[in-house]
Amino acid sequence: MRIGSSIALIAIGAILAFAVADIVSFIDLRLVGYILMGVGLLGLIVSLFLNAPRSQRRVTESRSLHDPGTGETVTRNETREGL
């Protein structure tokens, strides 16, 4: 569940819980609204937790090249952060 769908469930649940009169006699719309708001809130919390920035990673890459003209070996080290 994404953040947008979680907010939509919270909004629909709030409408059912607070703004709609009991039109249907065999379903408690207020309870359905509270359930939808709870599911939306849980989905929002899970979505925010999964999209939170993770720990920064550091990648180090080494390349060694042999120069055929001089016979010299050149090593290049490159470090990148934030991948």
C-alpha positions in Angstrom: 0.0 0.0 0.0 1.4 3.4 -1.0 1.1 6.7 0.8 -1.6 8.0 -1.4 -3.9 5.0 -1.1 -3.4 5.1 2.7 -4.5 8.7 2.8 -7.5 7.9 0.6 -8.5 5.1 3.0 -8.2 7.4 5.9 -10.3 10.0 4.1 -13.0 7.6 3.1 -13.1 6.1 6.6 -13.5 9.6 8.1 -16.4 10.4 5.7 -18.1 7.1 6.6 -17.5 7.5 10.4 -18.4 11.1 10.8 -20.4 12.4 7.9 -22.7 9.7 6.6 -26.0 8.8 8.3 -26.9 5.2 8.8 -28.5 4.6 5.4 -28.0 0.8 5.5 -29.6 -0.9 8.5 -27.6 -4.1 8.5 -24.1 -2.5 8.3 -22.8 -0.1 10.9 -21.1 2.5 8.7 -19.5 4.2 11.6 -17.6 1.0 12.5 -16.7 0.4 8.8 -15.3 4.0 8.8 -13.2 3.4 11.9 -11.9 0.2 10.4 -10.9 1.9 7.2 -9.2 4.7 9.1 -7.3 2.2 11.1 -6.2 0.2 8.1 -5.2 3.5 6.3 -3.2 4.6 9.3 -1.4 1.3 9.6 -0.7 1.4 5.8 0.6 4.9 6.1 3.0 4.0 9.0 4.3 0.9 7.1 4.8 3.0 3.9 6.7 5.7 5.7 8.8 3.1 7.5 9.7 1.3 4.2 10.4 4.6 2.4 12.6 6.0 5.2 16.2 6.7 4.2 18.5 3.8 4.9 22.0 3.9 6.2 24.5 5.4 3.8 26.6 3.0 1.9 30.2 3.4 0.8 31.4 1.7 -2.3 35.1 1.5 -3.0 36.3 0.5 -6.5 39.9 -0.2 -7.5 41.2 -0.5 -11.0 44.7 -1.6 -12.0 45.9 -0.9 -15.6 49.2 -2.0 -17.1 50.8 0.6 -19.4 52.4 -1.4 -22.3 54.7 1.5 -23.3 56.4 2.0 -20.0 55.6 -1.3 -18.2 54.2 0.7 -15.3 51.1 -0.4 -13.4 48.6 2.3 -12.5 46.1 1.7 -9.8 43.0 4.0 -9.4 40.9 3.9 -6.3 37.5 5.5 -6.3 35.1 5.8 -3.3 31.5 6.8 -3.7 29.0 7.4 -0.9 25.2 7.6 -0.8 24.3 4.8 -3.2 
